């Protein structure tokens, strides 16, 4: 039996699939397309409609995204999940430190990017974009509330990086590089971020009980993975990478655990054979995700069409899937999952899909070992 009650916060979440009881859902308020900066330029594809644009997003798109996020929050509440929301700061303000200046910030739609919940701890990630340096402030009122309500809650923050030019490869910024060269760089594990200092976004981490699986890519470097390893000494931390992704940022549109023993993998970004061994040895099945229902992302969206597989698992038999992603929903049904349809596509541009726009506070269950057979 769970000791959770909706009246009082308890922070507890060890994986991506145990029954969800308390969650943070983001907001689109005052969201900005940030100015150019090294990490961002490398992420925006050459043919994107976002190239060269920055400033506050059109208010009608903000209002539409908030309408969808509010409705999603209500859907979760109707299923017995407690929902908290961030307190948006003014994202039009510049982000300025002794080391850098950028003219605006980003937003607070995707709490999953910033907040990593491991057991009774919520860890604020370093973040790899200058425009997102202060993003944790949107969630500080909630962190303070949890601290007051839960005597076992550990509120941690990774060391803030300096994000000087030394953190980025400047030769990544040319628009003439092309996808073929980018794919070669990805295969060689040569990313826009250097190893100057630890960098990681929370959305590069998947939680499997005792094991944390972390993507090495644009937003998380090897020093960041090593920092996570030292910070969680009771966990086993595994670095993964996906050579088929020319813009490897965040793992949750690439590798999606649904329940113990079952993972969806983006068929264009398959996990390399040598990294599949730990899953295969422990009886995990990795299946190709269904094709997206769309041929292109929405307007002014950083993310790929593979937000189709950016789902939120409510429990091992129930999953939230974006309403228009009919092929993904059909696959979930065949895999024995009850599908909860959520209309969110018009909010994709604000920071991602159903997994991105949420962050766990409480899931039932404890820290299990799902990989008893490891070398």
C-alpha positions in Angstrom: 0.0 0.0 0.0 1.1 3.5 -0.8 1.6 6.0 2.1 0.9 8.9 -0.3 -1.9 11.3 0.3 -2.8 14.3 -1.9 -2.8 16.6 1.1 0.9 16.4 1.9 3.9 16.2 -0.5 6.2 13.2 -0.4 9.0 13.1 -3.0 9.5 9.6 -4.2 10.2 8.4 -7.8 12.6 5.7 -8.8 11.7 4.9 -12.4 9.6 5.9 -15.4 6.6 3.6 -15.0 5.5 3.0 -11.4 2.0 4.4 -10.7 2.2 8.2 -10.9 0.5 10.1 -8.0 2.1 13.6 -8.1 3.6 15.5 -11.0 4.7 18.9 -12.1 3.2 20.1 -15.4 4.9 23.1 -17.1 3.5 26.4 -18.4 4.0 28.3 -21.7 3.8 31.7 -20.2 6.1 34.3 -21.8 8.1 31.7 -23.6 10.9 33.1 -25.9 12.8 31.9 -28.9 16.3 32.6 -27.5 18.9 34.6 -29.4 21.7 32.7 -31.1 24.3 31.0 -28.9 26.7 28.2 -29.5 24.7 25.3 -28.0 21.5 26.5 -29.7 22.9 27.1 -33.1 24.2 23.6 -33.4 20.7 22.2 -32.4 18.6 24.2 -34.9 18.7 22.3 -38.3 19.9 24.2 -41.3 16.4 24.2 -42.9 14.5 25.2 -39.8 12.1 28.1 -39.8 13.7 29.2 -36.5 17.0 30.1 -38.1 17.7 33.8 -37.3 14.5 34.3 -35.3 14.3 35.2 -31.7 12.0 37.0 -29.3 8.8 36.4 -27.5 6.6 33.7 -29.2 3.3 35.0 -30.6 0.8 35.5 -27.8 -1.9 33.4 -29.5 0.5 30.4 -29.7 1.3 30.9 -26.0 -2.4 31.0 -25.1 -3.1 27.9 -27.2 -0.2 26.0 -25.6 -1.4 27.0 -22.1 -4.9 25.9 -22.9 -3.6 22.4 -23.9 -1.3 22.2 -20.8 -4.1 23.2 -18.5 -6.4 20.5 -20.1 -3.7 17.9 -19.7 -3.3 18.8 -16.0 -7.0 18.4 -15.6 -6.9 15.0 -17.3 -4.3 13.9 -14.8 -6.2 15.2 -11.9 -9.3 13.4 -13.1 -7.2 10.2 -12.8 -6.2 10.9 -9.2 -2.8 12.5 -9.9 -1.9 15.6 -7.9 -0.6 18.3 -10.3 1.6 21.3 -9.4 2.6 24.1 -11.8 5.7 26.3 -11.9 5.7 30.0 -11.1 7.0 31.6 -14.3 9.8 34.2 -14.1 10.1 36.9 -16.7 11.8 35.1 -19.6 12.2 38.3 -21.5 15.0 39.3 -19.2 18.6 38.7 -20.3 20.7 36.0 -18.8 23.9 37.7 -17.7 26.8 36.3 -15.6 30.4 37.4 -15.4 31.1 35.0 -18.2 28.4 35.5 -20.7 25.4 37.6 -21.8 22.3 36.5 -23.8 19.4 38.8 -24.5 16.5 36.6 -23.4 15.7 33.3 -21.6 13.6 30.4 -22.7 10.5 29.3 -20.7 9.2 26.8 -18.2 7.1 24.3 -20.3 9.5 21.4 -20.0 10.3 20.8 -16.3 11.7 17.4 -17.3 14.7 19.2 -18.8 15.7 20.8 -15.5 14.5 18.6 -12.7 15.7 15.0 -12.1 13.8 13.1 -9.4 15.7 10.1 -8.0 14.1 8.6 -4.9 13.5 11.4 -2.4 15.8 13.8 -4.2 15.0 16.4 -6.9 18.2 17.5 -8.6 18.5 20.7 -10.6 20.5 20.0 -13.7 23.4 22.2 -14.9 21.7 23.0 -18.2 23.8 23.4 -21.3 22.2 26.5 -22.9 23.1 29.9 -21.7 19.4 31.0 -22.1 18.4 28.3 -19.7 20.9 29.1 -16.9 18.2 30.6 -14.6 15.4 28.2 -15.6 15.5 26.5 -12.2 14.0 29.6 -10.6 10.6 28.8 -12.2 10.5 25.8 -9.9 12.0 27.2 -6.7 8.6 28.0 -5.1 7.6 24.3 -5.5 10.9 23.1 -4.2 10.5 25.3 -1.1 7.0 24.0 -0.6 8.2 20.4 -0.8 11.0 21.1 1.6 8.5 22.4 4.2 6.1 19.5 3.7 8.4 16.5 3.3 11.1 16.1 6.0 12.9 13.5 3.8 13.0 15.6 0.7 16.6 16.3 -0.6 16.7 19.4 -2.8 20.0 19.4 -4.7 21.5 21.5 -7.4 24.5 20.5 -9.6 27.3 23.0 -9.8 26.4 25.8 -12.2 28.7 25.8 -15.2 30.4 28.9 -16.4 29.3 28.3 -20.1 32.1 30.2 -21.6 33.1 29.7 -25.2 35.4 26.9 -24.0 32.4 24.7 -23.4 31.5 24.6 -27.1 33.2 23.5 -30.3 33.0 26.6 -32.5 33.4 24.5 -35.6 30.0 23.1 -35.0 28.3 26.4 -36.0 28.7 26.4 -39.7 25.5 26.1 -41.7 27.4 24.4 -44.5 28.2 21.2 -42.5 25.2 19.2 -43.6 23.5 16.1 -42.1 26.0 13.6 -43.4 28.9 15.2 -41.7 26.8 15.7 -38.5 26.0 12.0 -38.5 29.7 11.1 -38.8 30.5 13.4 -35.9 27.7 11.8 -33.8 29.0 8.3 -34.6 32.5 9.5 -33.5 30.9 11.0 -30.3 32.1 14.5 -31.3 29.4 16.9 -30.1 29.0 20.6 -29.8 29.8 20.5 -26.1 33.4 20.0 -25.0 34.7 18.4 -21.8 35.6 21.7 -20.2 33.3 21.2 -17.2 30.4 18.9 -16.2 27.3 19.6 -18.3 24.0 17.7 -18.2 20.3 18.2 -18.8 17.9 16.2 -16.6 16.0 15.0 -19.8 19.1 13.0 -20.8 18.6 10.7 -17.8 16.2 7.7 -17.7 15.6 6.0 -14.3 15.5 2.3 -14.0 15.5 1.8 -10.2 19.1 1.1 -9.2 20.3 2.0 -12.7 20.5 5.4 -14.4 20.8 5.4 -18.2 22.3 8.7 -19.5 22.7 9.9 -23.1 26.0 11.4 -24.1 25.3 14.1 -26.7 24.8 17.8 -27.3 23.4 18.6 -23.8 25.3 16.1 -21.6 29.0 15.5 -21.8 31.1 12.7 -20.3 32.1 14.9 -17.3 28.4 15.5 -16.7 27.8 11.7 -16.7 30.8 11.2 -14.3 29.3 13.9 -12.0 26.0 12.0 -11.9 27.9 8.8 -11.2 29.7 10.4 -8.2 26.6 12.1 -7.0 24.5 8.9 -6.9 27.1 6.4 -5.6 24.5 3.8 -4.8 23.3 3.7 -8.5 24.9 2.2 -11.5 25.2 4.8 -14.2 25.4 3.8 -17.9 26.3 6.1 -20.7 24.5 5.5 -24.0 24.6 7.2 -27.4 22.5 6.9 -30.6 24.6 7.3 -33.8 21.6 7.9 -36.0 20.7 11.2 -34.4 22.4 14.2 -36.0 21.1 16.4 -33.1 21.3 14.3 -30.0 19.6 16.3 -27.4 17.5 14.6 -24.6 16.9 10.9 -24.6 13.1 10.8 -24.3 12.2 10.9 -28.0 14.7 8.2 -28.6 14.6 5.6 -25.8 11.3 5.2 -23.9 10.9 2.5 -21.1 7.2 1.5 -20.8 7.3 -1.1 -18.0 9.9 -3.5 -16.6 11.2 -5.5 -19.5 10.0 -3.3 -22.4 11.5 -0.2 -24.1 10.6 1.7 -27.3 13.6 2.7 -29.4 13.5 5.2 -32.2 14.2 3.1 -35.4 16.3 5.9 -36.9 18.4 6.1 -33.7 18.9 2.5 -32.6 21.0 1.7 -29.5 24.3 0.3 -30.7 24.7 -3.5 -30.3 27.4 -3.3 -27.6 25.1 -1.1 -25.5 22.1 -3.4 -25.9 23.9 -6.2 -24.1 22.9 -5.1 -20.6 19.3 -5.1 -21.6 19.3 -8.4 -23.4 21.2 -10.2 -20.6 18.4 -9.0 -18.2 15.4 -10.0 -20.3 14.5 -6.6 -21.6 12.9 -6.3 -25.0 13.8 -3.3 -27.1 11.2 -2.7 -29.9 11.1 -0.1 -32.7 8.7 2.7 -32.0 5.8 3.2 -34.5 6.3 5.8 -37.2 5.2 9.3 -36.4 1.9 10.5 -37.8 3.5 13.7 -39.1 6.1 14.4 -41.7 7.3 17.6 -40.1 7.3 19.2 -36.7 5.0 22.2 -35.9 6.1 25.7 -36.8 8.9 27.2 -34.8 9.6 23.9 -33.1 13.1 22.6 -32.1 12.1 19.0 -31.7 11.8 16.3 -34.3 8.7 14.4 -35.5 9.7 11.7 -33.0 8.0 13.5 -30.2 5.4 10.9 -31.2 7.2 8.5 -28.7 7.6 11.2 -26.0 4.9 9.6 -23.9 4.0 9.7 -20.2 3.6 6.4 -18.5 0.9 6.6 -15.7 1.4 3.0 -14.6 2.7 -0.2 -16.2 -0.6 -0.6 -18.1 -1.5 3.0 -18.8 0.2 5.5 -21.0 -0.6 9.1 -22.2 0.0 9.5 -26.0 -0.4 12.7 -28.0 -3.9 12.6 -29.6 -2.8 13.0 -33.3 -0.1 10.3 -33.0 -2.4 7.5 -34.1 0.3 5.0 -35.0 2.0 5.3 -31.7 -1.3 4.9 -29.9 -2.1 1.8 -32.0 1.3 0.3 -31.1 0.7 0.9 -27.4 -2.7 -0.8 -27.7 -1.0 -3.9 -29.2 1.6 -3.9 -26.5 -1.2 -4.2 -23.9 -1.3 -0.6 -22.7 -4.5 1.5 -22.1 -4.0 4.7 -24.1 -5.0 8.1 -22.7 -5.2 10.5 -25.6 -3.9 14.0 -24.9 -4.1 16.9 -27.3 -0.6 18.6 -27.0 0.8 19.0 -30.5 0.3 22.8 -30.6 2.4 23.0 -27.4 5.4 21.0 -28.9 7.2 24.1 -29.9 7.4 25.3 -26.3 9.8 22.5 -25.2 8.6 19.0 -26.2 5.9 16.4 -25.6 4.1 14.7 -22.8 7.2 13.4 -21.0 9.1 16.7 -21.5 6.3 18.9 -20.1 6.1 16.9 -16.8 8.4 16.1 -13.9 7.8 13.4 -11.4 7.2 14.1 -7.7 5.8 10.9 -6.5 5.4 7.4 -8.0 4.5 4.4 -5.9 7.2 1.8 -5.3 10.8 1.7 -4.2 14.2 1.2 -5.7 14.3 -2.1 -7.5 17.1 -3.9 -9.3 15.9 -4.5 -12.9 19.4 -5.6 -14.1 20.5 -8.4 -11.7 22.8 -9.8 -14.4 25.5 -7.2 -15.2 29.2 -7.8 -15.9 
